[in-house]
Amino acid sequence: MNEKTIILKNSQFSWLRLEQEFPAELEDSFFWLLSNLEIYKFSFEHDPNNNSTQTLFLWLPLNDWPVRAQETLIQSLKSLAKPFELTLPPCKWVQVKDEDWSLSWKKSWKPDPVGKSILILPAWLDVPQKFLGRKIIRLDPGSAFGTGSHPSTRLCIEALDNYSLVGKTIADLGCGSGILSLTALKLGAKTTFSVDTDSLAISATKTNAELNNFPDHLLNVFLGSIEEIELNMPTKKIDLVLCNILAPVIKLLGPNFEKIIGHKGKVILSGLLIEQIKELQEFFLPLGWKVLEIKTKEQWALMVLTQDLP
C-alpha cells in the first residue's frame, strides 16, 4: 500500500482507525459510500478555521479488515473524488486499543460560526463566551445528514442569514439533519415544513428539533417529498422553498415548485456545481422562473429564484 500504515502485532490492539483528509465537498459522497458498505463507526472532523478540508476518522474491527480489504476501501474513496476532478492525499491506518469510538469521535467537533449570526454547536458543548451573541443551533453530528460543513449547506445558511424571515413559512426539501429548517426558525420564521425520503433523516431532524426545543407545530417533519408539503401546508402557501439537493433531483422537483410557492415567494437552490448554473437557468426559464441571485463557494453554487410574474 502507498498509504501510511502502522502495524503493531499485539493482542491489545483490536481496532483499525483510518485517518483520511479530504476536500469538504466529498462529505456527502463519503457518507453515502460508508452507509452502503454498512460501516457506521466513523466521523468527519471539521475545523471551522479551514472550511475547505475535513478529516474522515473510521474505526474497523482489526480481524475483519486485512490489507487487501483496506486497499479496496481506499480505492473506493478515491473513486468518489474523480467526478469532481479532486485527489485524496495519502491516508493513515493506525491500530488502536479497544477505545470507545463513540466518545473518541466527539473530540474532533468544535463550535462552528456560519454567516453573520449563526453558531452550529455540538449538543454536548457549552456556548463559548465569544459566541454568546450568536443564534445557537445545537446539533447531534452523530446523526450525519448535514452538519453545516459542506459548502452547499454553508451557502444556504449564509443566504438565510441575509433574508428577513420573520413570520415566513418555509419548506425544506431534502431536510437531512434539519439544519436549514432550524436556521430558518432561529432567524424568525413562523413555521417550517421539512421533508426527506430517508427515514433516518426524518429521525435526525426530529432529534435536532428537540435539542433546540422547537415543538412539532413549528418544525413539521414528513417522510416523502414535495407532495407531502402540498398536502400538509396551511392555506397560505410557502414563502420560501429551500432545496439543497443535487442538480438532477432539483430538475425532478422543479416543475412542482409552483404548486406550493406563494405570491412573490422565492426558491433557494443549492447542491449544484458551478458548471451546472447555466443548465439550471435554462431549465427554469421556460417554467416561468427568473434568477434573482447567484452565489458560489469553492466548486458549489447557490441560486435564488422567483416566479417571473407580469
Beta strands, then each sheet from edge to edge (+ up, - down):
strand 1: 4-6
strand 2: 13-23
strand 3: 42-47
strand 4: 50-61
strand 5: 92-97
strand 6: 112-114
strand 7: 118-122
strand 8: 135-139
strand 9: 169-173
strand 10: 191-196
strand 11: 219-223
strand 12: 238-244
strand 13: 261-273
strand 14: 289-297
strand 15: 300-307
sheet 1: 1+ 5+ 2- 4+ 3-
sheet 2: 6+ 7- 8-
sheet 3: 11+ 10+ 9+ 12+ 13+ 15- 14+
end
